[in-house]
């Protein structure tokens, strides 16, 4: 199963002046928000492949692509 997760849209609820990190990396209960999306999918579909649509700016400034790889690579 392939899962597309769009993360590049602007968000009016998470203003960059209040939150330093992009929304997928904002922590909720000690884990980045995107982990709360990936983990349940992984439990039900262990072979799932994720395709994230992200901003190049977030990858350059926050290593978002590296973080997403760590969260989704099976090993």
C-alpha positions as CSV (number, residue, x, y, z in Angstrom):
1,X,0.0,0.0,0.0
2,X,1.2,3.5,-0.9
3,X,0.1,6.4,1.2
4,X,0.4,10.0,0.1
5,X,0.6,12.6,2.9
6,X,0.5,16.2,1.8
7,X,2.4,18.4,4.2
8,X,3.3,21.5,2.1
9,X,0.2,23.6,2.5
10,X,0.2,26.7,4.6
11,X,-1.6,26.4,7.9
12,X,-3.6,29.3,9.4
13,X,-3.8,27.4,12.8
14,X,0.0,27.1,13.3
15,X,1.5,30.5,12.7
16,X,5.2,30.5,12.1
17,X,5.6,33.4,14.5
18,X,4.3,31.2,17.3
19,X,5.8,27.8,16.3
20,X,9.4,27.5,15.3
21,X,9.1,24.1,13.6
22,X,6.8,23.2,10.7
23,X,3.6,21.5,11.7
24,X,4.6,17.9,11.2
25,X,7.5,18.4,13.7
26,X,5.5,20.1,16.4
27,X,5.5,17.9,19.5
28,X,2.3,16.5,21.0
29,X,2.8,14.4,24.2
30,X,6.5,14.1,23.5
31,X,6.4,13.0,19.8
32,X,6.3,14.9,16.6
33,X,2.8,15.3,15.2
34,X,3.6,13.2,12.1
35,X,4.5,10.2,14.3
36,X,0.9,10.2,15.5
37,X,-0.1,9.7,11.8
38,X,2.6,7.2,10.8
39,X,2.5,4.8,13.8
40,X,-1.1,3.7,13.6
41,X,-0.8,3.2,9.8
42,X,2.3,1.1,10.4
43,X,0.5,-1.1,12.9
44,X,-2.3,-2.0,10.5
45,X,-0.2,-2.0,7.3
46,X,3.5,-2.8,8.1
47,X,4.5,-2.8,4.5
48,X,3.0,0.6,3.7
49,X,5.1,3.0,1.8
50,X,4.8,6.7,2.5
51,X,5.1,9.5,0.0
52,X,5.2,12.9,1.7
53,X,4.7,16.1,-0.2
54,X,6.8,18.7,1.7
55,X,8.2,22.2,1.2
56,X,11.9,22.3,0.1
57,X,12.3,25.2,2.6
58,X,11.3,22.9,5.5
59,X,13.7,20.2,4.3
60,X,16.6,22.7,4.1
61,X,15.9,24.4,7.4
62,X,14.6,21.6,9.6
63,X,15.8,18.4,7.9
64,X,12.1,17.4,7.5
65,X,12.9,14.9,4.8
66,X,15.5,13.2,7.0
67,X,13.1,13.0,10.0
68,X,10.3,11.6,7.8
69,X,12.7,8.9,6.5
70,X,13.7,7.9,10.0
71,X,10.0,7.6,11.0
72,X,9.0,5.6,8.0
73,X,11.9,3.3,7.0
74,X,11.1,-0.1,8.4
75,X,14.8,-0.7,9.3
